[in-house]
Amino acid sequence: MKKLVLCIFLLPSLSFAQQTPVDNERISTVDSLKAVLDKISEDSSKVYVLKKLSREYRRYDSKLAMEHAERAYQLAQSFKMEPVMADISFDIGLIHYNTGDYEKAQKYFLRSLSMFESLEDLIGIGKAYDMVGDIKGVQGDLEASLDHYKKALKMFQDAGDAYWIAWAYNDIARSTENPDSSLKYHELSLMTSQKINNLQGIADSYHNMGMLHKSLNRLDTALAYLLRALALDKEQGNFYEIAISYNEIGALYIKMKKYDEGLVNINAALSIANGNRMKGPAKMAYKRLSEYYELMNNYEAAYENYQLYSSMKDSMFNEDKSKEIGKLEAKYEFEKAEHERKRLEKEQADVLAEAQRRRDNLQYSGILIFMVLLFAGVFMLGKFSIPIRLAEGMIFFSFLLFFEFTLVLLDPYIEEYSSGAPAIKLAFNAILAGLIFPLHSFFESKLKGRIVKAK
């Protein structure tokens, strides 16, 4: 009788799952945006349509999402729309993140972080920190992940944005290994979401707190939180989250040895998942049904559901592998293009360096010839009767030029040895001046003697 009552209770939810998937609404939005795009000329308003299209495509077609995001970025760059460029860089990071290319995702998140910092956009800075925290978490670096989440929280708090503050609390809770600390941050996230009536945030907090209590074997408390999360998910019509909640509630009931309730909830999850083509929740439901029937000693049903689970797992694995192969091919093409670009840059740099060496050698040769002619001219003055002060000035000018020319020649070596330290460079200049001074005095006295004789 209890099983029948539960089935009747869940019928509205099951029929709700059979409604037309949100794909129709999505397609309508995309078609409308494309129609608008075709009518707009190449101006700044086109950037916003391309950005919106990219975000719509991001839900189901990463390639088209990337194409539209890159077009939007290039157009925004031509109009110098810096805030939009920062947003699009962040969006490109999300596309890479969703396809599992965490290295490129981090590159774009850090690029957007730099842009948001220059714009003093606290929310943007926080979002970039948060996503880098997600990447660090996926890579297993929990300490770095937690550090980035806390930086994100600080930015959101400085901006006074409750939505993002709750988001950051939730992320910190997930990355905190201590259960009590984790629960504290989940409660902070819940209270912050409740203040602004953010139903999705409240539902997420209920779900996360339920899973945390389940891991601590506080099953009744866990069930209460998961049921609250499910109620809010239904209120919002969030199919994916509804399927996840039913799956977790079903598994929890089975753990509590309430097998009938467990079966009804898992079947509800499966119905919603299949009705909306959600492979992840469906795979989870088939696995739990297999485990349920094994506990009931119904090995035939257990085997059938395990086969369905295995088939769906293989299908998802093949899809993931195809994506991975696509990413590897794209990475190969990128690295190949990058190698070619670096080779061309090196060749161009070598050509420029050679041209500069040729120019410098010609100039050095010209200066040296000029210096020789200048000194020859100065010494020729000894044959003429000229004022002593003029002779001294010309000798001083000649040696000053010689000193400067010597400095130019030795500067690269002095710079390398001194590492740019002003005191060491000054010491080298003083030593050079000390070496030239006796030469200056010697030639000055010789020239004066010749001028006196000429007189």
C-alpha positions as CSV (number, residue, x, y, z in Angstrom):
1,M,0.0,0.0,0.0
2,K,2.8,2.4,0.9
3,K,4.4,1.8,-2.5
4,L,1.1,2.6,-4.2
5,V,0.8,5.9,-2.3
6,L,4.3,6.9,-3.2
7,C,3.7,6.1,-6.9
8,I,0.5,8.3,-6.8
9,F,2.5,11.1,-5.1
10,L,5.2,11.0,-7.7
11,L,2.9,10.8,-10.8
12,P,2.8,14.6,-11.3
13,S,6.6,14.7,-11.3
14,L,6.8,11.8,-13.8
15,S,4.3,13.4,-16.2
16,F,6.2,16.7,-15.8
17,A,9.3,14.9,-17.1
18,Q,7.4,13.9,-20.2
19,Q,6.9,17.5,-21.3
20,T,8.7,18.7,-24.5
21,P,12.4,19.2,-23.7
22,V,13.8,22.8,-23.5
23,D,15.6,22.2,-26.8
24,N,12.6,23.7,-28.7
25,E,12.9,27.0,-26.7
26,R,16.7,26.9,-27.2
27,I,16.4,26.4,-31.0
28,S,13.8,29.3,-31.1
29,T,16.2,31.6,-29.3
30,V,19.1,30.7,-31.6
31,D,17.0,31.2,-34.7
32,S,15.8,34.6,-33.5
33,L,19.4,35.7,-32.7
34,K,20.6,34.5,-36.1
35,A,17.8,36.5,-37.8
36,V,18.9,39.6,-35.9
37,L,22.5,39.0,-36.8
38,D,21.8,38.9,-40.5
39,K,20.2,42.3,-40.4
40,I,22.9,44.1,-38.4
41,S,25.9,45.8,-40.1
42,E,29.4,45.4,-38.8
43,D,29.0,47.8,-35.8
44,S,29.2,47.5,-32.0
45,S,25.7,46.1,-31.6
46,K,26.7,43.0,-33.6
47,V,29.2,42.2,-30.9
48,Y,26.4,41.7,-28.3
49,V,24.4,39.4,-30.6
50,L,27.5,37.3,-31.4
51,K,28.2,37.0,-27.7
52,K,24.7,36.0,-26.9
53,L,24.7,33.4,-29.7
54,S,28.0,32.0,-28.4
55,R,26.4,31.6,-24.9
56,E,23.4,29.8,-26.3
57,Y,25.6,27.5,-28.4
58,R,27.8,26.8,-25.4
59,R,25.0,24.6,-23.9
60,Y,25.2,22.0,-26.7
61,D,27.7,22.9,-29.5
62,S,31.2,24.0,-28.3
63,K,32.5,24.4,-31.8
64,L,29.8,26.9,-32.9
65,A,30.1,28.6,-29.4
66,M,33.8,29.1,-30.0
67,E,33.4,30.4,-33.6
68,H,30.9,33.1,-32.5
69,A,32.9,34.0,-29.4
70,E,36.0,34.6,-31.4
71,R,34.1,36.6,-34.0
72,A,32.6,38.7,-31.2
73,Y,36.1,39.2,-29.6
74,Q,37.7,40.4,-32.9
75,L,34.8,42.8,-33.6
76,A,34.9,44.1,-30.0
77,Q,38.7,44.6,-30.3
78,S,38.2,46.7,-33.5
79,F,35.8,48.9,-31.6
80,K,38.1,48.9,-28.4
81,M,35.2,47.6,-26.3
82,E,37.5,46.5,-23.4
83,P,34.8,45.4,-20.9
84,V,33.1,43.3,-23.6
85,M,36.5,41.8,-24.6
86,A,37.1,40.8,-20.9
87,D,33.7,39.1,-20.8
88,I,34.3,37.2,-24.1
89,S,37.7,36.1,-22.9
90,F,36.0,34.6,-19.8
91,D,33.4,33.0,-22.1
92,I,36.1,31.4,-24.2
93,G,37.6,30.1,-21.1
94,L,34.3,28.5,-20.1
95,I,34.0,26.8,-23.6
96,H,37.5,25.3,-23.1
97,Y,36.6,24.3,-19.6
98,N,33.4,22.5,-20.7
99,T,35.3,20.5,-23.3
100,G,37.9,19.5,-20.7
101,D,40.8,21.5,-22.1
102,Y,41.8,22.9,-18.7
103,E,45.2,24.3,-19.9
104,K,43.6,26.6,-22.5
105,A,40.7,27.4,-20.1
106,Q,43.1,28.6,-17.5
107,K,45.0,30.7,-20.0
108,Y,41.8,32.6,-21.0
109,F,40.6,32.9,-17.4
110,L,43.9,34.5,-16.5
111,R,43.7,36.8,-19.5
112,S,40.2,37.9,-18.5
113,L,41.5,38.3,-14.9
114,S,44.1,40.8,-16.1
115,M,41.5,42.7,-18.2
116,F,39.0,42.8,-15.3
117,E,41.8,44.1,-13.0
118,S,42.6,46.9,-15.4
119,L,38.9,47.8,-15.5
120,E,38.6,47.4,-11.7
121,D,35.6,45.1,-12.3
122,L,35.4,43.3,-8.9
123,I,32.8,40.7,-10.0
124,G,34.8,39.9,-13.1
125,I,37.9,39.5,-11.1
126,G,36.1,37.2,-8.6
127,K,34.6,35.1,-11.4
128,A,38.0,34.6,-13.0
129,Y,39.5,33.6,-9.6
130,D,36.6,31.2,-9.0
131,M,37.0,29.4,-12.4
132,V,40.8,29.0,-11.9
133,G,39.9,27.5,-8.5
134,D,37.6,25.0,-10.3
135,I,40.5,24.0,-12.6
136,K,42.9,23.6,-9.7
137,G,40.4,21.4,-8.0
138,V,39.9,19.2,-11.1
139,Q,43.7,18.9,-11.2
140,G,43.8,17.7,-7.6
141,D,45.5,20.8,-6.2
142,L,43.0,21.4,-3.4
143,E,45.2,24.0,-1.5
144,A,45.5,26.2,-4.6
145,S,41.8,25.7,-5.4
146,L,40.8,26.8,-1.9
147,D,43.1,29.8,-2.2
148,H,41.5,31.0,-5.4
149,Y,38.0,30.5,-4.0
150,K,38.9,32.7,-1.0
151,K,40.3,35.4,-3.4
152,A,37.1,35.2,-5.3
153,L,35.0,35.6,-2.1
154,K,37.0,38.7,-1.1
155,M,36.3,40.3,-4.5
156,F,32.6,39.5,-4.3
157,Q,32.4,40.8,-0.7
158,D,34.2,44.0,-1.7
159,A,31.6,44.4,-4.5
160,G,28.7,43.6,-2.1
161,D,27.1,41.1,-4.5
162,A,25.2,38.5,-2.4
163,Y,24.6,36.1,-5.4
164,W,28.3,35.7,-6.0
165,I,29.1,35.7,-2.3
166,A,26.8,32.7,-1.8
167,W,28.4,31.0,-4.9
168,A,31.9,31.5,-3.4
169,Y,30.9,30.1,0.0
170,N,29.5,27.0,-1.7
171,D,32.8,26.5,-3.6
172,I,34.9,26.9,-0.5
173,A,32.6,24.4,1.3
174,R,33.2,21.8,-1.5
175,S,37.0,22.3,-1.3
176,T,37.2,22.2,2.5
177,E,38.2,18.7,3.8
178,N,37.1,19.3,7.4
179,P,33.4,18.4,7.6
180,D,32.6,21.0,10.3
181,S,34.2,23.8,8.3
182,S,32.6,22.6,5.2
183,L,29.1,22.6,6.8
184,K,29.8,26.1,8.2
185,Y,30.4,27.5,4.7
186,H,27.4,25.6,3.2
187,E,25.3,27.3,5.9
188,L,26.7,30.7,5.1
189,S,26.0,30.1,1.4
190,L,22.4,29.0,2.2
191,M,21.8,32.1,4.4
192,T,23.2,34.5,1.8
193,S,21.0,32.9,-1.0
194,Q,17.9,33.1,1.3
195,K,18.5,36.8,1.8
196,I,18.1,37.5,-1.9
197,N,15.6,34.7,-2.5
198,N,17.9,32.9,-5.0
199,L,16.0,29.7,-5.3
200,Q,18.7,27.9,-7.4
201,G,21.4,28.9,-4.8
202,I,19.1,27.7,-2.0
203,A,18.5,24.4,-3.7
204,D,22.2,23.9,-4.4
205,S,23.0,24.5,-0.7
206,Y,20.3,22.1,0.4
207,H,21.6,19.4,-2.0
208,N,25.2,19.9,-0.9
209,M,24.4,19.9,2.8
210,G,22.3,16.7,2.3
211,M,25.3,15.0,0.5
212,L,27.6,16.1,3.3
213,H,25.3,14.7,6.0
214,K,25.0,11.5,4.0
215,S,28.8,11.1,4.0
216,L,28.8,11.5,7.8
217,N,26.0,8.8,8.0
218,R,23.5,11.3,9.3
219,L,20.8,9.8,7.1
220,D,17.6,11.4,8.4
221,T,19.2,14.9,8.2
222,A,20.5,14.2,4.8
223,L,17.1,13.1,3.5
224,A,15.4,16.2,4.9
225,Y,17.9,18.5,3.0
226,L,17.6,16.5,-0.3
227,L,13.8,16.6,-0.2
228,R,14.0,20.4,0.3
229,A,16.4,20.6,-2.7
230,L,14.0,18.5,-4.8
231,A,11.0,20.7,-4.0
232,L,12.9,23.8,-5.1
233,D,14.2,22.1,-8.3
234,K,10.6,21.2,-9.2
235,E,9.5,24.8,-8.5
236,Q,12.1,26.1,-11.0
237,G,11.5,23.3,-13.6
238,N,15.2,22.4,-13.6
239,F,15.0,18.9,-15.2
240,Y,18.7,18.0,-14.7
241,E,18.7,18.9,-11.0
242,I,15.4,17.1,-10.5
243,A,16.8,13.9,-12.0
244,I,20.0,14.2,-9.8
245,S,17.9,14.8,-6.7
246,Y,15.7,11.8,-7.3
247,N,18.7,9.6,-7.9
248,E,20.4,10.7,-4.6
249,I,17.1,10.4,-2.6
250,G,16.6,6.9,-4.1
251,A,20.1,5.8,-3.1
252,L,19.6,7.3,0.3
253,Y,16.3,5.4,0.9
254,I,18.0,2.2,-0.1
255,K,20.8,2.9,2.3
256,M,18.1,3.4,5.0
257,K,16.7,0.0,3.9
258,K,13.5,1.7,2.7
259,Y,13.7,-0.2,-0.6
260,D,10.2,0.6,-2.1
261,E,10.7,4.3,-1.7
262,G,14.2,4.0,-3.1
263,L,12.9,2.2,-6.2
264,V,10.2,4.7,-6.9
265,N,12.6,7.7,-6.7
266,I,15.2,6.0,-8.9
267,N,12.5,5.2,-11.5
268,A,11.4,8.9,-11.3
269,A,15.0,9.9,-12.0
270,L,15.3,7.6,-15.0
271,S,12.0,8.8,-16.5
272,I,13.0,12.4,-16.3
273,A,16.5,11.7,-17.6
274,N,15.3,9.7,-20.6
275,G,12.5,12.1,-21.3
276,N,15.0,14.9,-21.6
277,R,17.9,13.0,-23.2
278,M,20.2,13.4,-20.1
279,K,22.7,10.6,-20.3
280,G,24.5,11.3,-17.0
281,P,21.5,11.0,-14.7
282,A,20.2,8.1,-16.8
283,K,23.5,6.2,-16.4
284,M,23.4,6.8,-12.7
285,A,19.8,5.5,-12.4
286,Y,20.5,2.3,-14.4
287,K,23.5,1.6,-12.1
288,R,21.4,2.1,-8.9
289,L,18.6,0.0,-10.3
290,S,21.1,-2.8,-10.9
291,E,22.3,-2.5,-7.3
292,Y,18.7,-2.4,-6.0
293,Y,17.6,-5.6,-7.9
294,E,20.8,-7.4,-6.8
295,L,19.8,-6.6,-3.2
296,M,16.3,-8.0,-3.9
297,N,18.0,-11.2,-5.4
298,N,16.4,-10.4,-8.7
299,Y,19.5,-11.1,-10.7
300,E,17.8,-11.1,-14.1
301,A,16.6,-7.5,-13.6
302,A,19.9,-6.6,-12.0
303,Y,21.8,-7.9,-15.1
304,E,19.5,-6.1,-17.6
305,N,19.9,-2.8,-15.8
306,Y,23.7,-3.3,-15.5
307,Q,23.8,-3.9,-19.3
308,L,21.9,-0.7,-19.9
309,Y,24.3,1.1,-17.5
310,S,27.3,-0.4,-19.2
311,S,26.0,0.5,-22.7
312,M,25.3,4.1,-21.7
313,K,28.7,4.3,-20.0
314,D,30.4,3.0,-23.2
315,S,28.5,5.5,-25.3
316,M,29.5,8.4,-23.1
317,F,33.0,7.1,-23.0
318,N,33.1,7.0,-26.8
319,E,31.7,10.5,-27.0
320,D,34.4,11.7,-24.5
321,K,37.1,9.9,-26.5
322,S,35.9,11.5,-29.7
323,K,36.0,14.9,-28.0
324,E,39.5,14.0,-26.6
325,I,40.7,13.0,-30.1
326,G,39.3,16.2,-31.5
327,K,41.1,18.2,-28.8
328,L,44.3,16.3,-29.5
329,E,44.0,17.1,-33.2
330,A,43.2,20.7,-32.5
331,K,46.2,20.8,-30.1
332,Y,48.5,19.3,-32.8
333,E,47.3,21.8,-35.4
334,F,47.8,24.6,-32.9
335,E,51.3,23.5,-31.9
336,K,52.2,23.0,-35.5
337,A,51.0,26.6,-36.3
338,E,52.7,27.9,-33.2
339,H,56.0,26.2,-34.2
340,E,55.7,27.7,-37.7
341,R,55.0,31.1,-36.3
342,K,58.0,30.9,-34.0
343,R,60.2,29.8,-36.9
344,L,59.1,32.7,-39.0
345,E,59.6,35.1,-36.1
346,K,63.1,33.8,-35.6
347,E,64.0,34.1,-39.3
348,Q,62.6,37.6,-39.3
349,A,64.5,38.5,-36.1
350,D,67.7,37.0,-37.6
351,V,67.3,39.2,-40.7
352,L,66.7,42.3,-38.6
353,A,69.7,41.5,-36.4
354,E,71.9,41.0,-39.4
355,A,70.7,44.3,-40.9
356,Q,71.3,46.0,-37.6
357,R,74.8,44.5,-37.4
358,R,75.6,45.8,-40.9
359,R,74.3,49.2,-40.1
360,D,76.2,49.4,-36.8
361,N,79.5,48.2,-38.5
362,L,79.1,50.9,-41.2
363,Q,78.4,53.5,-38.6
364,Y,81.4,52.4,-36.5
365,S,83.6,52.5,-39.5
366,G,82.4,55.9,-40.5
367,I,83.0,57.2,-36.9
368,L,86.4,55.7,-36.8
369,I,87.4,57.3,-40.1
370,F,86.1,60.6,-38.8
371,M,88.0,60.3,-35.6
372,V,91.3,59.5,-37.5
373,L,90.7,62.5,-39.7
374,L,89.8,64.7,-36.8
375,F,93.0,63.8,-34.9
376,A,95.1,64.2,-38.0
377,G,93.6,67.6,-38.6
378,V,94.2,68.6,-35.0
379,F,97.9,67.7,-35.3
380,M,98.2,69.5,-38.6
381,L,97.3,72.6,-36.7
382,G,100.8,72.5,-35.1
383,K,102.1,73.9,-38.4
384,F,100.0,77.0,-38.1
385,S,100.1,79.9,-35.8
386,I,96.8,79.7,-33.8
387,P,95.7,80.8,-30.3
388,I,96.7,78.3,-27.6
389,R,93.1,78.4,-26.1
390,L,91.7,77.3,-29.5
391,A,94.2,74.5,-29.7
392,E,93.3,73.3,-26.2
393,G,89.6,73.4,-27.0
394,M,90.0,71.4,-30.2
395,I,92.1,68.8,-28.4
396,F,89.6,68.6,-25.6
397,F,86.7,68.2,-28.1
398,S,88.6,65.4,-30.0
399,F,89.3,63.4,-26.8
400,L,85.8,63.9,-25.6
401,L,84.5,62.4,-28.8
402,F,87.0,59.6,-28.4
403,F,85.8,58.9,-24.9
404,E,82.2,58.8,-25.9
405,F,83.0,56.5,-28.9
406,T,84.9,54.1,-26.6
407,L,81.9,54.1,-24.2
408,V,79.5,53.2,-27.1
409,L,81.8,50.3,-28.1
410,L,82.3,49.0,-24.6
411,D,78.7,49.5,-23.4
412,P,77.3,46.0,-24.1
413,Y,80.2,44.4,-22.2
414,I,80.0,46.9,-19.3
415,E,76.2,46.3,-19.1
416,E,76.7,42.5,-19.1
417,Y,79.4,42.6,-16.4
418,S,77.6,45.2,-14.2
419,S,74.0,43.8,-14.7
420,G,72.9,47.4,-15.0
421,A,74.1,48.5,-11.5
422,P,74.8,52.3,-11.7
423,A,77.7,52.2,-9.3
424,I,79.6,49.6,-11.3
425,K,78.9,51.4,-14.6
426,L,80.2,54.6,-13.0
427,A,83.4,52.9,-11.9
428,F,84.0,51.6,-15.4
429,N,83.5,55.1,-16.8
430,A,85.9,56.5,-14.3
431,I,88.6,53.9,-15.1
432,L,88.2,54.7,-18.8
433,A,88.4,58.5,-18.2
434,G,91.5,57.9,-16.0
435,L,93.2,56.0,-18.9
436,I,92.4,58.7,-21.4
437,F,93.5,61.7,-19.3
438,P,97.3,61.0,-19.5
439,L,96.9,60.7,-23.3
440,H,95.0,64.0,-23.4
441,S,97.7,65.7,-21.4
442,F,100.5,64.2,-23.5
443,F,99.0,65.2,-26.9
444,E,98.0,68.7,-25.6
445,S,101.6,69.4,-24.4
446,K,103.0,68.2,-27.8
447,L,100.6,70.3,-29.8
448,K,101.3,73.4,-27.7
449,G,105.0,72.9,-28.2
450,R,104.6,72.7,-32.0
451,I,102.4,75.8,-32.0
452,V,105.0,77.7,-29.9
453,K,107.7,76.7,-32.4
454,A,105.5,77.8,-35.3
455,K,105.2,81.2,-33.8
